Amino acid sequence: MSALKDRLRQDLTTAIKARDDVRSSTLRMVLTAITNAEVAGSAARELTDDDIIGVLSTEAKKRREAAQAFADGGRAEMAEKERAEAVVIADYLPAQLSDAEITELVRAAIEQVGAAGEGMRAMGKVMGVLTPQTKGRADGAAVAAEVRRQLAS
């Protein structure tokens, strides 16, 4: 079993004993998402820590989007619940990259693939280099926006 999945299970037990409802329900939801990812496809498999970080990133993004949708719809209490779940999930994700770090990674990737001057045609090549470097550490939409900005200039 992966170390991260084991940590999630231990933390779930601790949260249940401490009667921390938000943490325990969030960890249950995350573990269910991990199990669903393990059994998806033609054959069941054990997820690696990197795969689990991908699942956690997806779940965190869902929480951010749901919180925004609830806030826009005037449901502040539901938005706050989603934000609280996102905070719990963030405890298990690697440290997020700052805007300056993303800018630097994009600049280096453009240089690496020789995309300077190619414009938007090089978007796929640059993203192909960046995606493994930023997985779980930055929102893909933010990285893509920075790539577009730098390729356009």
C-alpha angles and dihedrals in degrees: 000000000000118000092236094052090048090051091050091052093048091048090050090055091048092048092050091050090048090048090235098161099185094048095043095047091046093049091048089052092048093048090050090052089050092050091048090052090049094054096039117108130026097311134029115244140177112253120231122227089260091053090049091050087054090053090047091050091052092049092048090051090050089053093049092049093045092049090052092048092049092047091050089049093053095251099129095166093055091045090053091050090053091048091051090052090049090054091053092049091047089062088070099043125088116259110287120245118249122235090255091053091049090050091051094047090050092049091050093047092050089051092046095054093038093239097145108127095011093098122199093344087079094055094102094048093049094046090048089060095041102045097072090045095051102033109134091358101075139020109262092222091056091049092048091049091053091048090052091048094051095043091050093054 
